[in-house]
Amino acid sequence: MDDERQERFARNQALFREVNERIESLAEPDTATDELALFTCECANLACSKRIQASLDEYELVRSRPTWFLVAPRHLDLEVEEVVAEREEFWIVEKRRTAGEAARALDPRS
């Protein structure tokens, strides 16, 4: 996969990550961190509308690294991502190479 395509995929995923950051920010301040919330799949497919149920703790685990993304099972591109962890409801994937660099640069928490 060429660098331009990898960067485009990372930008797509960063867009979904921004949506999920907003979802998390709307949680009530006294919400238990193990309470489940509905997040958007952060895969590179802009047409994806999958919703993922995860706890705020699980979401924070994913966000602890700028190259990690929360995706629906099997919503990954093995050319630029690898699976870090699998849960029944979602997978955590890590961007590599140019896509990883782009994800790091686009991370709103960095």
C-alpha positions, 0 to 999 in steps of 0.5 A: 500500500502506498504512503498516500493511501496509508495517510488517507486511511489514517485520516479516515480513522482519525475522523471516527476517533474524533466522534468517539472523543465527543461521545466520551466527553458527553458521559456524565462526570459521575458515570462509572468508568466500567459503564458501557457506552456505544462508540463508532467503529474507527475503521478506515471505511467511511461508509461503516456505520457499525456501533461498538459497545465498550466501557469507558475504561476500555475506550481509555485503554485504546486511546492510551496510544495514538496508533491504536483504534477501536474497530468492529471485529474483522474491520481492519487492513492487514497491510497497515494494521495489526490486531493488538487485542480481541474482545467479542464486541470489538478489536483493538488494532494498531497502525504501522508505518506511514499510517501509524505516523499519520495517526500519531500526528492526527491524535487530538490528545497529542 
